[in-house]
Amino acid sequence: MSQATTTEHRTRYRRLWLAFALLMIGIAVLVFQDIAEDVREGTLRTLDLLAFSLIAAWRSPALTWLAWVFSHLLVLPYALIFVLPVTLLLLAARRCWEALGLLVIPLFALLVVNGLKQLIERPRPAPTLALETGLSFPSGHATLAVVIYGYLGYLAWRFLVRHPALRALVILLVILLILATGLARVYLGVHYFSDVVAGWAAGSGILASSLLILETMRRQQACS
């Protein structure tokens, strides 16, 4: 393959990635905005109560334990179990921007979520299996699940995995972790289902925006 063809393929890839990222950001903003408006108007109460009823029918000691595990994987110090080793590996491989992203992007997501919570001011549901304080909308755990697991999936796809079957497995694993984390928060009774969906939307927008910035910075400046 000639250098001109390789350059053309890279340019086409970057344009496709840019279009996909912008599309994801737009969809995320629209979904979050629609849910936030429905929450203010109270039109999602029936759906949220139905979700609680459906999940309550599946409660068991084993599922309660799993919900607790998925809920706490994104909380310090447990999150350091996988975040810290990946950060060290990225630094050892001179992937400075990627390592910085693993630290900065989740912190930025937390700031955004806390700001949105103060803006919407939705009280939490009456807790059933766990005690949480603070406001409810959107779910910080759901947001961080998209941001952290999605970012780790991006790193695996971008630098570690090449085989199509393994890449499909990475995508499936990321989706399952995101779904499990969000549903665990509803299962524990500390979030409404609409909080979780809004968190997924917010996380998708933050992740897509962050990866768009990261890809741009990687092309402009190498790690020294």
Secondary structure, 3 states (H helix, E strand, C coil): CCHHHHHHHHHHHHHHHHHHHHHHHHHHHHHHHHHHHHHHHCCCHHHHHHHHHHHHCCCCHHHHHHHHHHHHCCCCCCCHHHHHHHHHHHHHCCCHHHHHHHHHHHHHHHHHHHHHHHHHCCECCCCCCCCCCCECCCCHHHHHHHHHHHHHHHHHHHHHCCCHHHHHHHHHHHHHHHHHHHHHHHHCCCCCHHHHHHHHHHHHHHHHHHHHHHHHHHHHCCCC
